[in-house]
Amino acid sequence: MADTEPAVEQLLTAQEVAKELRVSDATVIRWCRSGKLPALKAGKAWRISQEDLRQWKQRHRSIGVEA
C-alpha cells in the first residue's frame, strides 16, 4: 500500500532567504511584513515556505532589456 501522507513543507528562515536572494536580512523581513513575500510569523521569527519562495522568484524574474 502506498504512503499517502503529505510531505512536510520545508520552511526557510529570513536569513536563509536573504542569502539565496543576495539581499539583506532587513530587506527580507520588510518584504514579509508588507506581504510582498508570503511568510509565516513564528514568535518573533519569520519563516518562508520553500515552495512560496520558488513561486515568488518565478513571478519576479527580471525580463531582459529589448534592444
N, C-alpha and C positions, 0 to 999 in steps of 0.2 A: 504494500500500500504506500502511495506517495505521501511525503510530508507536505501538508497543506498550510502550515503556519507561516504567516508573513515574515519576511526578513526584518530584522531590527534596523531602523533607519540610522545611518551614520550622521552624527552631529559634530560640527566643527566649532572651534572657539573663534572669537573675533580676531585673535592674534593669528590663528592658522589661515583664516580667510585673507587677512591683511598681507601676510607673507605671499600667499598664492597670487593675489592681485597686484602686488607691489605697490601698496598704498599704506598709509599709517594706520595703526590700531584705532586712532581717534576718528579717522575717516569712516572706517567700517562701522564703528559704534554710532556715528552720526547718521549713516545710511540706515542702520537698524532702527534707531529712534524715530526717524522721519517716515519709515515704512518703505523707503526706496528699495531696501534689501529685505526680503522676507526672513524673519528671525523670531526666535522664542527667547523670552527672558526667564532665566532660571536663577532666582535670587537676584544677585547683582550682576550676574554674568549673562552675556548674550550667546546664543547658540544658533548656528545656521545649518540647515539641512544640506547635505552634500548634493542632493538632487535639486533643491531650490537654487543653490549656487550655480550648478550646471546650467539650469534653465535661464537664470538671470544673466549669466555670461553670454549665453546664446543670443538673448534679446538685445544685449548691449554691445555686441561685437561691432567694432568700427568698420565702416564701409570705406573702401579705398577711394581716393580722390580721383575723379574722372579727368582725363587730360583734355 
